[in-house]
C-alpha cells in the first residue's frame, strides 16, 4: 500500500531518532525523526498520527511526512 495512512506511534528510540507506527491497516511502518512534519525530533509513544506510506530501503514500506492527528 502506498499513499496516506493513519496509526499510532508504538515505538520511539530518542537516542537513535527511529520509531515505528502501527498503522490502522495492521502494518507496522518504520520512520526516522526527520520525517516528523512539525520540525520536532521527538514524538511520544501513543501519539495518533497521519502519514504518507512510501517505499523504503530493501523494499520495506516506511512512514514519511508524519503529522500528529488532531481530529
N, C-alpha and C positions, 0 to 999 in steps of 0.2 A: 504494500500500500504506500503510495506517495501522495502528498497533499497535506491537508490540515488534519490535526489531531488534537485531542484533549486527554488529560490524565492527571496524575498526582505524582509529585516527586517522592520516591520511596527510598532513595539513597543519595547521599551527597558527602563527598570527602573534601573538606575545605582545603587541606594542605595540598591536594593534587588538583583541585578545581574540577573534578569529574563527578558525575552523578548518573542516576537512572530515573526515568519517568515510566511509571506503569500506565500505559495507555488504556483508554476506555474500551479499546478493541481487544484487550487482553495481551498485547505485545509490549515488551519492555524495550525502551529506547534509551541508549546511552547519549550523554551530552557533555559538553565542556562549558565551564562557567562563562566563557567569552560569548556564548550563544544566548545568554540572558539579555533580553532586549532593552531593559531599562538601564543598563550600564553597571548594575551591581554585580559583584563577583561571588556573592553568597546567596543561597536560596534554602529556605527551611524545608526539612522533610515534612510531608503532609500538605504542602502548598499545591493548590489546584492550578493547572496551567493549560494554556493553548500553545500550540507549536506547529512547525512545519516538519513533515517527515521527508527525509532525503536519503539518498544512497551514501553510505559511508565507506570507510576503509574495509577491505575484504568482503564487500558485498553485503555487509550488515546495514540495517536501516538505523538512522540516527535522528535526534531531535535538533532542530535549528530554529532560530527566531522565537525564543521562548518568552511568552508573556504570562504574567500572573493573571488568572481568570477571576475577574472581579464581579462576575454575574452571580 
